């Protein structure tokens, strides 16, 4: 992690992951449900709150990898992005 920016950087020899940053992660067990404006029910286990200064590409169905404070990792497809909040970008999947 770059101490000046707070961003994590990927290894030079691969372009598989976009650089990330420190963020707040909430895990739901059992899974949480959200009803969309079209009436579809989405079930998800994670909500990730990303600082607004992060500039990257968050596309629906793209894989997101998260690493917890204890070093545990998980990976999930992005099911929704809320970028209208002034404090953070909310991603769930």
C-alpha positions as CSV (number, residue, x, y, z in Angstrom):
1,X,0.0,0.0,0.0
2,X,1.3,3.5,-0.9
3,X,1.3,5.3,2.5
4,X,1.0,8.7,0.8
5,X,-2.2,7.9,-1.1
6,X,-3.7,4.9,0.7
7,X,-4.0,3.0,-2.6
8,X,-3.0,-0.6,-3.0
9,X,-1.0,-1.2,-6.2
10,X,-1.0,-4.3,-8.3
11,X,2.1,-6.3,-9.3
12,X,3.9,-5.0,-12.4
13,X,3.7,-8.3,-14.3
14,X,-0.1,-8.5,-14.4
15,X,-3.0,-6.3,-15.4
16,X,-5.8,-8.6,-14.0
17,X,-6.9,-6.2,-11.2
18,X,-7.4,-2.5,-11.1
19,X,-5.6,-0.7,-8.2
20,X,-7.7,-0.5,-5.1
21,X,-7.8,1.4,-1.8
22,X,-8.7,1.1,1.8
23,X,-12.5,1.0,2.4
24,X,-15.2,-0.1,4.7
25,X,-16.7,-3.6,4.1
26,X,-19.9,-4.9,5.6
27,X,-20.7,-8.6,5.3
28,X,-24.3,-9.9,5.8
29,X,-25.0,-13.5,6.9
30,X,-27.7,-14.4,6.0
31,X,-27.7,-12.5,2.7
32,X,-29.4,-9.2,2.4
33,X,-32.2,-8.6,-0.1
34,X,-32.9,-5.4,-2.1
35,X,-35.8,-4.9,-4.4
36,X,-35.0,-2.9,-7.6
37,X,-37.2,-0.3,-9.2
38,X,-38.1,-2.9,-11.8
39,X,-39.4,-5.3,-9.0
40,X,-36.5,-7.7,-9.2
41,X,-35.1,-9.0,-6.0
42,X,-31.3,-9.0,-5.6
43,X,-29.6,-11.0,-2.9
44,X,-26.1,-10.0,-1.8
45,X,-23.6,-10.6,1.0
46,X,-21.3,-7.6,0.8
47,X,-21.6,-3.8,0.8
48,X,-18.3,-2.0,0.1
49,X,-18.0,1.8,0.8
50,X,-15.2,3.2,-1.3
51,X,-13.8,6.8,-0.8
52,X,-15.0,9.3,-3.4
53,X,-11.4,10.1,-4.4
54,X,-10.9,6.6,-5.8
55,X,-11.1,6.7,-9.6
56,X,-11.6,3.4,-11.3
57,X,-14.0,1.5,-13.4
58,X,-16.9,-0.2,-11.5
59,X,-19.0,-2.2,-14.0
60,X,-21.9,-4.4,-13.2
61,X,-21.0,-8.1,-13.2
62,X,-17.3,-7.3,-13.0
63,X,-15.5,-9.3,-10.3
64,X,-14.4,-7.4,-7.1
65,X,-11.9,-8.9,-4.7
66,X,-11.8,-7.7,-1.1
67,X,-9.3,-8.4,1.6
68,X,-10.3,-8.2,5.2
69,X,-8.2,-6.8,8.1
70,X,-7.4,-10.4,9.1
71,X,-6.0,-11.1,5.5
72,X,-9.0,-13.2,4.4
73,X,-10.0,-12.7,0.8
74,X,-13.3,-13.0,-1.1
75,X,-14.4,-12.3,-4.6
76,X,-17.9,-11.5,-5.9
77,X,-19.5,-10.0,-9.0
78,X,-20.7,-6.4,-8.6
79,X,-24.5,-6.3,-8.6
80,X,-25.0,-2.6,-8.0
81,X,-23.2,0.7,-7.6
82,X,-24.5,3.9,-5.9
83,X,-22.2,6.8,-6.8
84,X,-24.6,9.7,-5.9
85,X,-23.6,9.8,-2.2
86,X,-21.2,12.8,-1.5
87,X,-19.1,10.9,1.0
88,X,-18.4,7.5,-0.6
89,X,-19.3,5.1,-3.5
90,X,-21.4,2.2,-2.4
91,X,-21.0,-1.1,-4.2
92,X,-22.9,-4.3,-3.3
93,X,-22.5,-7.8,-4.5
